[in-house]
Amino acid sequence: MRARVNGRIKAVQVRVVSDDGTDLGVLSLADTLKLAASRGEDLVEIEPQAVPPVCQTIDYGKYRYRLSKAEKKKHGL
């Protein structure tokens, strides 16, 4: 499953976590997208089932690398 990124996120409000794990609270999607853009990062939905969904401000390439690394470790590669 691919994560929703930036404009593909549909929620009105999201809980935001920074790249270093700091909880930034619940913000509107518009404010969160502006925050991510001002940091030169993407907004990635990491927990779509949560209410409100949890998103992280992070470089999407870095996020995908972390997922890839975790998957390899899970399978013992």
C-alpha positions in Angstrom: 0.0 0.0 0.0 1.3 3.4 -0.9 1.1 6.2 1.5 -0.9 9.3 0.6 1.4 12.3 0.2 0.7 16.1 0.2 -2.4 16.9 -2.0 -3.6 13.3 -2.0 -4.4 13.4 1.7 -8.2 13.8 2.1 -8.7 14.5 5.8 -9.8 18.0 6.9 -7.7 17.8 10.1 -4.6 15.7 10.8 -2.4 14.9 13.8 1.1 16.1 12.8 4.4 14.5 13.8 7.7 16.0 12.7 10.6 14.1 11.2 12.3 13.8 14.6 9.1 12.4 16.2 7.9 15.5 17.9 4.0 15.7 18.2 3.0 19.0 16.7 -0.7 18.5 17.5 -3.9 18.5 15.5 -3.9 21.0 12.6 -6.0 21.7 9.6 -4.7 20.0 6.4 -4.1 23.4 4.8 -1.9 24.6 7.7 0.0 21.3 7.8 0.7 21.4 4.0 2.1 25.0 4.4 4.2 23.9 7.4 5.7 21.0 5.4 6.4 23.2 2.4 8.1 25.8 4.6 10.4 23.1 5.9 11.1 21.8 2.4 9.5 18.5 3.3 6.5 16.4 2.2 3.4 15.6 4.3 3.0 11.8 4.5 0.0 10.0 5.9 1.5 7.3 8.2 -1.6 6.2 10.1 -4.7 6.7 7.9 -7.0 4.7 10.2 -6.4 6.9 13.2 -8.9 9.6 14.1 -7.7 12.1 13.0 -5.2 10.5 10.6 -1.5 10.8 11.6 0.8 12.6 9.2 4.5 13.2 9.3 6.5 16.0 7.8 9.4 14.3 6.1 11.1 14.0 2.8 9.1 11.3 1.0 12.2 9.6 -0.4 13.6 9.3 3.1 10.3 7.9 4.3 10.3 5.2 1.6 14.0 4.3 2.4 13.0 3.8 6.0 10.1 1.5 5.0 12.4 -0.4 2.7 15.0 -0.9 5.4 12.4 -2.0 7.9 10.9 -4.5 5.4 14.4 -6.0 4.7 15.1 -6.3 8.4 11.7 -8.0 8.9 12.6 -10.6 6.3 16.1 -11.1 7.6 17.8 -9.7 4.5 
